[in-house]
Amino acid sequence: MESNMKFRMLVLILVSFFTKAHASDNFPKAQGVSWTSINFKSMLTWSPKPINYSYTVEFSELGQDKKRTPHCIKMMDTECDLTAELNNLKGYYSADVLSEPMRGVSSDLVEFPHVSSAKFSPYYDTLISRPDFRIEVSKDKRKITLHVTDVPTALFNNLNKRMNIRDVFGDELLYKVTYWKAKSTGKREHISKSSIIEPPNLDRGVSYCFNIQAYLRSRAQDKQHGELSHTQCSPEEPPSIFEEYSMGVIIGAILIIVLAITAIIIVIVVCCRRRHREKNTGKEGLPLKGV
């Protein structure tokens, strides 16, 4: 009886030992931990999907203590939205993805397997998506104006109003315009500080095509440009006679026409008078009829 109890105890100890050893092997490290950020919506992503374990995200601004956000603790997803947690937009952050037991499951491990991300700054690293814009052509067709809509972000101000990229970057936000004649391949560029842009040196009445993108000189060179907009072209309209020719040319042409008409009238009048005289002269030469 006593030997059976000892045997059972031994079996339980061995099972417990192997269970713990097996449990420690069931927490594989996350792979491909990276930041994805578009218009300040900043996500930490990784793989693979967990099976019989979970993930917890810890993050911190460089030099500060690590933090956790409730929706990214013992999670079964492979992404964590940290947009609202990165309050210092110009700061640099790093994050750790820990592989842990599922909720309600304990473990004797003191330190869980984890993988760290590269450093990330919302202000300097987020991708700016393509802007929308409309084309306005002046009535005299001398000027084309581009009205750019500043891209909205995932950020909100103190009044809970959504901010756009102009609100965030201020005067650092520039727009680069690439434009060309619709029937040509030669391209030109123009940098504007404003969201209302008048590209220079355009020919009147000619159709031009435009691409626009956000441009931030303060960033690293490979992150200065936002996504390129869709191409839009202005309508091509033939210029009026007043746009095609100068006023002097038009006045000269009118004078020529007037002189030509006057000359024709004079010739007609002279011819009519000559015929009239010839008729009168013929009548005077006839003999008088008897009474």
C-alpha positions in Angstrom: 0.0 0.0 0.0 2.8 2.4 1.0 4.7 1.5 -2.1 1.7 2.3 -4.3 1.4 5.7 -2.7 5.1 6.4 -3.3 4.7 5.3 -6.9 1.7 7.6 -7.4 3.6 10.6 -5.9 6.5 9.9 -8.2 4.2 9.8 -11.2 2.6 13.1 -10.2 5.9 14.8 -9.7 7.1 13.6 -13.1 3.9 14.7 -14.8 4.1 18.1 -13.1 7.8 18.4 -14.2 7.1 17.5 -17.8 4.0 19.6 -17.9 5.9 22.7 -16.8 8.7 21.9 -19.2 6.3 21.5 -22.0 4.4 24.7 -21.1 7.6 26.7 -21.3 8.0 25.4 -24.8 4.5 26.5 -25.8 5.4 30.2 -25.8 7.1 30.8 -29.1 8.5 34.2 -29.7 6.7 36.7 -31.9 8.1 37.2 -35.4 8.4 40.2 -37.7 7.5 42.8 -35.0 7.2 46.1 -36.8 5.4 49.5 -36.8 2.8 50.4 -39.3 1.6 54.0 -39.3 -0.5 55.9 -41.8 -1.7 59.5 -41.0 -0.7 58.9 -37.4 -2.7 55.8 -36.9 0.1 53.8 -35.4 -0.1 50.0 -35.1 2.4 47.4 -33.8 2.1 44.2 -35.8 3.7 40.7 -35.7 3.1 37.0 -36.4 2.1 34.2 -36.0 -1.5 33.7 -34.6 -1.2 32.3 -31.1 -2.4 28.8 -30.2 -2.7 27.9 -26.5 -0.8 31.1 -25.5 -1.3 34.8 -25.8 0.6 38.1 -26.4 1.1 41.1 -24.3 2.6 44.4 -25.5 4.8 46.6 -23.5 5.9 50.0 -24.9 7.9 53.0 -23.7 9.3 56.3 -25.0 13.0 56.0 -25.1 14.5 56.6 -21.6 11.1 56.2 -19.9 9.4 53.4 -18.0 7.5 50.6 -19.8 3.8 50.8 -20.0 0.9 48.5 -21.0 -2.5 49.3 -22.5 -5.5 47.2 -21.3 -6.6 46.1 -24.8 -3.1 44.6 -25.6 -2.7 42.4 -22.6 -3.0 38.6 -23.0 -4.5 39.1 -26.4 -5.1 36.5 -29.2 -4.5 39.1 -32.0 -1.3 40.0 -33.8 -1.7 43.7 -33.8 -1.9 46.5 -31.2 -3.3 50.0 -31.8 -1.0 52.4 -29.9 -2.3 55.6 -31.6 -3.8 57.1 -28.4 -0.8 56.1 -26.2 2.0 57.9 -28.1 1.3 61.3 -26.8 4.7 62.9 -27.6 4.5 62.8 -31.3 8.1 63.8 -31.8 9.3 61.3 -29.3 10.8 57.9 -30.2 9.2 54.7 -28.9 10.1 51.0 -28.7 7.8 48.1 -27.9 8.2 44.5 -26.7 5.8 41.7 -27.6 5.7 39.1 -24.9 4.5 35.5 -25.4 2.5 34.5 -22.2 0.0 32.0 -21.0 -3.6 32.5 -21.9 -6.0 34.3 -19.5 -6.7 32.1 -16.5 -3.6 29.9 -17.0 -0.6 30.2 -14.6 3.0 29.7 -15.2 6.1 29.5 -13.1 8.2 31.4 -15.6 9.7 34.6 -14.3 10.5 36.1 -17.6 8.5 35.3 -20.8 9.9 35.1 -24.3 9.8 38.5 -26.0 10.9 40.4 -29.1 11.6 44.1 -29.3 10.7 46.4 -32.2 12.8 49.0 -33.9 12.4 52.6 -32.6 9.6 54.6 -34.0 8.5 58.3 -34.0 4.9 59.2 -35.1 6.0 62.7 -36.3 9.0 61.5 -38.3 7.9 58.1 -39.5 4.2 58.0 -40.2 3.2 57.8 -43.9 1.1 60.6 -45.2 -1.5 59.3 -47.7 -2.4 60.9 -51.0 -4.1 64.2 -50.9 -7.3 65.2 -52.8 -7.4 68.4 -54.8 -9.5 70.3 -57.4 -8.5 72.4 -60.3 -9.8 75.9 -60.9 -9.2 77.7 -64.2 -9.6 81.5 -64.3 -12.1 83.0 -66.7 -9.4 84.6 -68.9 -7.5 81.2 -68.8 -4.4 82.9 -67.7 -4.1 81.2 -64.3 -4.7 77.7 -62.9 -5.2 77.3 -59.1 -5.0 74.0 -57.3 -7.0 73.7 -54.1 -5.6 70.9 -51.9 -7.5 69.2 -49.1 -5.2 68.6 -46.1 -5.3 64.9 -45.3 -7.2 64.1 -42.0 -5.3 62.1 -39.3 -6.2 59.7 -36.6 -5.5 62.3 -33.9 -7.9 64.5 -32.0 -7.3 67.8 -30.2 -8.5 68.8 -26.8 -11.9 69.6 -28.1 -12.2 66.1 -29.5 -12.0 67.5 -33.1 -10.2 65.5 -35.7 -6.9 67.0 -36.7 -5.5 67.2 -40.3 -1.8 67.1 -41.2 -1.7 71.0 -41.4 -2.8 71.0 -37.7 0.0 68.7 -36.8 2.9 69.9 -39.0 2.0 73.6 -39.3 4.5 75.6 -41.4 6.7 72.5 -41.9 4.1 71.0 -44.2 4.9 71.7 -47.9 3.3 70.4 -51.0 5.3 69.3 -54.1 3.5 69.7 -57.4 4.6 67.8 -60.5 3.0 69.1 -63.7 3.3 68.8 -67.4 1.4 69.7 -70.6 -1.1 67.0 -71.4 0.4 66.4 -74.8 4.0 66.5 -73.6 6.3 64.3 -71.4 8.5 67.1 -70.0 7.7 67.6 -66.3 8.3 70.5 -63.9 8.1 70.8 -60.1 6.9 73.5 -57.8 7.1 73.6 -54.0 4.3 75.4 -52.2 3.9 76.4 -48.5 0.2 76.8 -49.0 -2.7 74.4 -49.7 -3.8 76.9 -52.4 -1.3 76.6 -55.2 -0.7 78.5 -58.4 1.9 76.7 -60.6 4.0 79.3 -62.5 4.7 79.7 -66.2 1.6 78.1 -67.7 0.5 78.7 -71.3 -3.0 80.1 -71.7 -5.7 77.7 -72.8 -3.3 74.6 -72.7 -4.3 71.5 -70.7 -1.9 70.6 -67.9 -1.8 67.5 -65.7 -0.9 67.5 -62.0 0.3 65.2 -59.2 0.6 66.5 -55.6 2.2 65.0 -52.5 3.0 66.2 -49.0 6.6 67.2 -48.5 8.4 67.4 -45.2 12.0 68.6 -45.3 12.6 68.0 -41.6 12.4 64.2 -42.1 15.0 61.7 -43.3 15.3 61.8 -47.0 13.6 58.5 -47.6 10.5 59.7 -45.6 10.2 63.3 -46.8 7.5 62.6 -49.4 3.9 61.5 -48.8 1.9 59.3 -51.2 1.5 60.7 -54.7 -2.0 61.9 -55.5 -4.1 60.7 -58.5 -3.4 62.6 -61.7 -5.8 65.3 -62.7 -5.7 67.4 -65.9 -7.2 70.8 -66.6 -9.6 71.1 -69.6 -8.1 72.2 -72.9 -10.0 75.2 -74.5 -9.1 77.0 -77.7 -8.2 80.6 -77.0 -10.5 83.3 -78.2 -9.4 85.8 -80.9 -8.7 88.4 -78.2 -6.4 85.9 -76.3 -4.7 84.7 -79.6 -3.9 88.1 -81.0 -2.9 91.4 -79.4 -5.2 94.4 -79.5 -3.0 96.2 -82.1 -3.3 93.3 -84.5 -7.0 93.1 -84.0 -7.4 96.9 -84.6 -5.2 96.7 -87.7 -7.3 93.9 -89.1 -10.5 95.9 -88.4 -9.0 98.9 -90.3 -8.1 96.8 -93.2 -11.6 95.3 -93.4 -13.1 98.8 -93.1 -10.9 100.2 -95.8 -11.7 97.3 -98.1 -15.4 97.8 -97.6 -15.0 101.5 -98.2 -13.0 100.9 -101.4 -15.7 98.5 -102.6 -18.4 101.1 -101.9 -16.5 103.8 -103.7 -16.0 101.6 -106.7 -19.7 100.8 -106.8 -20.7 104.5 -106.5 -18.2 105.5 -109.2 -19.5 102.8 -111.5 -23.1 103.8 -110.9 -22.4 107.5 -111.6 -20.6 106.6 -114.8 -23.5 104.6 -116.1 -25.8 107.3 -115.2 -23.8 109.9 -117.2 -23.5 107.6 -120.2 -27.3 107.2 -120.2 -27.8 110.9 -120.1 -25.2 111.6 -122.8 -27.0 109.1 -125.1 -30.3 110.8 -124.7 -28.9 114.2 -125.6 -27.6 113.0 -128.9 -31.0 111.7 -130.2 -33.0 113.9 -132.8 -36.2 115.7 -131.6 -39.5 114.1 -132.6 -41.9 116.2 -134.7 -44.9 117.9 -133.1 
